[in-house]
Amino acid sequence: MPLYEHVFLARQDISAQQVDALLQSFRSILEEHGGSVGKTEYWGLRSLAYRIKKNRKAHYALMNIDAPHEAVNELERQMRLSTDVIRFLTVKVDEHDAAPSAMMRRSDRDEREGRGDRGDRGDRGDRGGGRGGRRDYRDRDRDFAPREARGPVEVEAEAEVETVDAIEGGEDS
């Protein structure tokens, strides 16, 4: 049977126990249609990148599915009918990973937390001392002084016109 990874987002105002109940009901739908669920992960209540159906947060859950295509279609149909599910995504995969998903790995989170307040960046000499401070007005006036007029450009343009006139005059004679 084909293998799938299925992630769904549930509304923010339901509890984690209700999300577990949703997982169990979706598992039973798949088992009724000849499929099985290998691994389920509850990723918790997380912020969304943008509002979806007036929700700023959602409960994330993952299911590794081993089921025929018809069972997955029925699962997705039931999710579309459910008012608690706001989004879902099913992806066909070659094999399931037995290890925890990237969202559940603690090692990645520990590395990011080790950065602290980003004080390890040090002083960047190429940006000047303070960041965002006001510059001295004398420096600003000096940076934006008017430039000299460009005289030679006008002379070259007149020379081209004379050359074209000379060529046209030569053709007429």
C-alpha positions, -999 to 999 in steps of 0.1 A, spaced: 0 0 0 11 36 -6 27 55 23 16 90 32 25 117 57 -5 137 68 -4 170 88 -35 188 99 -41 221 118 -69 222 143 -86 254 157 -69 272 185 -99 272 208 -101 234 212 -80 216 238 -52 191 233 -75 163 245 -99 172 217 -71 171 192 -62 136 205 -98 126 200 -97 139 164 -65 118 158 -84 87 171 -114 94 150 -93 99 119 -74 67 127 -106 47 129 -117 61 95 -85 49 80 -87 15 96 -124 10 84 -111 15 49 -82 -9 51 -54 14 61 -33 18 92 -16 47 111 21 41 120 31 71 141 12 101 153 28 132 167 12 162 184 33 192 178 13 215 201 -3 249 198 18 271 175 15 305 159 5 307 123 23 328 97 -10 345 88 -46 343 100 -66 313 87 -103 315 92 -99 341 120 -73 319 139 -39 332 148 -27 299 163 -34 263 156 -28 228 170 -5 209 147 -6 171 144 12 146 121 1 111 111 22 85 91 -4 66 70 -2 33 53 -35 31 34 -50 28 -1 -59 59 -20 -96 56 -13 -90 56 24 -70 88 22 -97 104 0 -123 95 27 -100 109 54 -96 142 35 -134 144 29 -141 140 66 -115 167 74 -132 191 50 -165 185 68 -150 189 103 -153 224 117 -123 218 140 -98 213 112 -87 245 94 -61 231 71 -45 197 61 -18 184 38 -12 149 26 21 140 10 30 106 -6 64 94 6 87 65 -4 92 54 33 83 65 68 110 78 91 110 60 124 128 88 141 110 118 155 101 144 129 120 177 126 94 195 147 100 171 176 138 169 177 151 185 208 187 188 195 177 215 169 159 235 196 188 233 220 213 247 194 190 276 187 185 284 224 223 284 229 226 316 210 211 336 238 207 373 233 229 372 202 257 388 221 282 365 204 281 386 172 307 410 185 314 445 173 311 449 135 338 474 126 325 479 91 293 495 103 308 522 125 305 524 162 269 528 174 240 515 154 211 538 146 227 569 163 224 604 149 252 616 127 269 649 132 252 676 110 285 688 96 292 653 83 258 652 67 263 685 49 297 674 36 283 641 23 255 658 3 274 688 -12 264 697 -47 285 683 -75 303 702 -102 286 708 -135 295 685 -163 307 707 -191 325 682 -214 293 662 -220 275 691 -236 305 698 -259 306 661 -271 269 663 -279 274 694 -301 304 677 -319 281 648 -329 255 671 -344 282 689 -365 295 655 -378 260 644 -388 254 678 -406 287 674 -425 278 639 -436 243 649 -447 257 679 -466 282 656 -484 254 633 -497 234 662 -511 261 675 -534 
